[in-house]
């Protein structure tokens, strides 16, 4: 009898989480052969096992030291902070896309000679720094590469943003 996709995915998830220490135990629980488990989990590490251990330790600690009201407050705050972190992550992804597009357009314009006035380029670089401050908590550094070696007219070749 063939395994359903749902059962196969459950076996993989339980293996990755390290719920069962051996393939034989996992096979017994799912009523399949150890060979089937071996075939399904081949080249899959138990890389989520540490999450199970950490989460279990946190729950034990939380419940052993706190009153039920405190546990509820902690749980509610964890959910709130997790949701906020997910929102912040989405904002950063969108901001990075905007930054990349803006930076690409600035560099294209520089290559094509659309920007001749150094003030125009510096204004663009400042705009990039502003976007970067939204994108990352790290402090950005703008690097403007130009081709002049003395006090001649500035010839900007490229704008790059690095995160230190």
C-alpha positions in Angstrom: 0.0 0.0 0.0 1.4 3.4 -1.0 1.8 6.1 1.6 -0.3 9.2 1.3 1.4 12.5 0.8 0.0 13.6 4.2 1.5 10.6 6.0 4.8 10.9 4.2 5.0 14.6 5.2 4.2 13.7 8.8 6.9 11.1 8.9 9.4 13.6 7.5 8.3 16.3 10.0 8.5 13.9 13.0 11.9 12.7 11.8 13.3 16.3 11.4 11.9 17.2 14.9 13.7 14.2 16.4 10.5 13.0 18.2 11.6 9.4 17.8 15.2 8.6 18.5 15.3 5.7 16.0 13.9 4.9 12.6 12.5 1.7 14.0 10.4 3.5 16.5 9.1 5.9 13.9 8.3 2.9 11.6 6.4 1.2 14.4 4.3 4.3 15.2 3.3 4.7 11.6 2.9 1.0 10.9 5.4 0.9 8.1 8.7 -0.9 7.6 12.0 0.5 8.8 13.1 0.3 5.2 10.3 2.6 4.2 11.3 5.1 6.9 14.9 4.8 5.8 14.0 5.5 2.2 11.8 8.5 3.1 14.2 10.1 5.5 17.4 9.4 3.5 19.6 12.5 3.5 17.2 14.3 5.8 18.9 15.5 9.1 17.1 16.0 12.3 17.8 19.7 12.1 14.7 20.7 14.0 15.4 18.5 17.0 17.1 21.4 18.9 13.9 23.5 18.6 11.9 20.7 20.3 14.5 20.6 23.1 14.6 24.4 23.5 10.9 24.8 23.4 10.3 22.0 25.9 12.9 23.5 28.3 11.3 26.9 28.0 7.8 25.5 28.7 9.1 23.5 31.7 10.8 26.6 33.1 7.9 28.9 32.5 5.3 26.6 34.1 7.4 25.7 37.1 8.2 29.3 38.2 5.1 31.3 37.2 1.5 31.5 38.2 -1.2 30.6 35.6 -1.9 34.3 35.1 1.8 35.1 34.5 2.0 32.1 32.0 -1.0 33.5 30.1 0.6 37.0 30.0 3.9 35.5 28.8 2.2 33.4 26.1 0.2 36.4 24.9 3.3 38.7 24.7 5.2 36.0 22.8 2.4 35.7 20.3 2.3 39.5 19.9 6.1 39.9 19.5 6.2 37.0 17.0 3.5 38.6 14.9 5.3 42.0 15.0 8.6 40.3 14.0 6.8 38.7 11.0 5.3 42.1 10.0 8.7 43.8 10.4 10.3 41.1 8.3 7.7 41.7 5.5 8.4 45.4 5.6 12.1 44.8 5.4 11.7 42.5 2.4 9.5 45.1 0.5 11.9 47.9 1.5 14.8 45.9 0.2 13.0 45.4 -3.2 12.4 49.2 -3.4 16.0 49.9 -2.5 17.3 47.5 -5.1 15.1 48.9 -7.8 16.0 52.5 -6.9 19.7 51.7 -6.7 19.6 49.8 -10.0 17.8 52.8 -11.7 20.3 55.3 -10.2 23.3 53.2 -11.5 21.7 52.8 -14.9 21.2 56.5 -15.1 24.8 57.1 -14.1 26.0 54.7 -16.8 23.9 56.3 -19.4 25.0 59.8 -18.4 21.5 60.9 -17.3 23.0 62.4 -14.1 25.6 65.1 -14.8 25.1 67.3 -11.8 26.9 65.9 -8.7 24.2 67.4 -6.5 21.6 65.3 -8.2 23.6 62.2 -7.5 24.2 63.1 -3.9 20.5 63.7 -3.5 19.9 60.2 -4.8 22.5 58.8 -2.5 20.8 60.5 0.5 17.5 59.0 -0.6 19.1 55.6 -0.7 20.5 56.0 2.8 17.0 57.0 4.0 15.5 53.8 2.5 18.3 51.7 4.0 17.5 53.0 7.5 14.0 51.5 7.1 15.4 48.3 5.6 18.0 47.4 8.2 18.9 48.1 11.8 22.6 48.2 10.8 24.2 51.5 9.9 24.5 52.0 6.1 27.5 53.4 4.4 27.1 54.9 0.9 30.1 54.6 -1.4 30.2 56.8 -4.4 32.8 55.7 -6.9 34.0 58.4 -9.2 36.7 58.5 -11.8 38.4 61.8 -11.1 41.7 61.8 -9.2 41.9 65.5 -8.5 39.6 68.6 -8.4 38.3 68.1 -11.9 34.6 67.8 -12.6 33.1 64.8 -10.6 32.3 61.8 -12.9 30.3 59.4 -10.8 30.5 55.8 -12.0 28.5 53.9 -9.5 26.7 54.1 -6.1 27.0 51.2 -3.7 25.5 50.7 -0.3 27.2 48.6 2.3 25.9 47.4 5.7 28.5 47.4 8.4 
